[in-house]
Amino acid sequence: MRKRDVKWSTQMDAARKGIVTEQMRQVAMSEGRDIDFIRKGVAAGRICIPANKNHTSLRAEGIGDGLRTKVNVNLGISTDICSYAPEQEKTRVAIEMKTDAIMDLSSSGKTREFRQWLVDYSPAMIGTVPMYDAIGYLDKPLEAITAEEFLEVVRAHADDGVDFLTIHAGINRATAARFKKNPRLCNIVSRGGSLLYVWMEKTGKENPFYEHFDLLLDICKEYDVTLSLGDACRPGAVADGTDASQIEELITLGELTKRAWAQGVQVMIEGPGHMILKDIAMNMALQKRLCHGAPFYVLGPLVTDIAPGYDHITSAIGGALAAASGADFLCYVTPAEHLRLPDLEDMREGLIAVRIAAHAADLCKGIPGAQDWDNAMSQARREIDWDKMFKLAIDPEKARKMHESAVPKDKKTCTMCGKLCAMKNMNDIIISTDINLNDELISVDSLQYLQEAEVVE
């Protein structure tokens, strides 16, 4: 039987059978990587390609070793702000601004119509957290939901075409017991994790996603959904970073990763959270070790707790170091973090910040082609080619608007340095022979005379 006739269930299954899928080809082309590099990475679990079979508008992207650091935007409604129109506008803008993924975190009402619109509209990967949707989808109290019903919600999300699902399977009863013995400053800050903790406390039962993990894998295999194993015990304060609860859960996630891979299901691991800067590199190495090199998806980390209104900055600092140290996928944080549901401008600021962090990390990783962008910008700056600079800018609109808000007398300068512009004067001295300072031309000979006079003095 020819390889193209061999049936495969997931990207990992195909890769292990030596089959190159269309999604692998797309990733190889966008990354500038050899196709066999991608296939081998997917087969080993070091790379995942979230690509639900029902997401027909998808532009496939790879996440993992040797690939560009990917970024994600969160959006969705809450109980207090429940209009989908702003979230649709955020989706359109996020895609224009080159996000790699969008997570729908809607947690109120009947969310399926918006989720289906999102999958149909978006070429970017789509992720969700079924736990957020369970109460509204099933229309019943949390403690009344059964294990079978939780899996029913997962299946609904998979059937709608969601590419990766955040499932907090690692907060089992053993992890919960460890948490109780090791009090935290900020307890459990994961929304999905806290809901499962409450459910276990109220029912006395095991986490349904942990207890019925094999059934969960069956759903993932059926639709080729990537399992994003959520970090229910991620630290929500720098004081809680790398504590017993976080490590206990991480060990469990590593065990679940092996079980998923054995069934051909792709896996990502989610990570912290809030963390002191000096601990970030160690945490990335620890995750890769305990979770067997699976791609790592990080929220932040936020490197300080004191900056509400500026947490897109605290997270970009941590995210750049995390990705440079091995994280593969960064979730954005907006200026509205901890304060409100982000609006469109918050989303813009958060997305630009995380894209800067991701690119800075790619320069450290030596990702093929990453520095070409920087070199092109440096060339445009040397030539003082404003139009080229704006086109190359990570936020062209803002760069152009800022420059044009204060027009210099000489268009080959800006209002910061004016005639003292280093770029312009070096161009003049190298290319022409004259520079213009203090409204007078100074020839090369005159400049040499002045320099010699200074030496004599």
Order of alpha helices (4+ residues) and beta strands (2+ residues): alpha-alpha-alpha-beta-beta-beta-alpha-beta-alpha-beta-alpha-alpha-beta-alpha-alpha-alpha-alpha-beta-alpha-beta-alpha-beta-alpha-beta-alpha-alpha-alpha-alpha-alpha-beta-beta-alpha
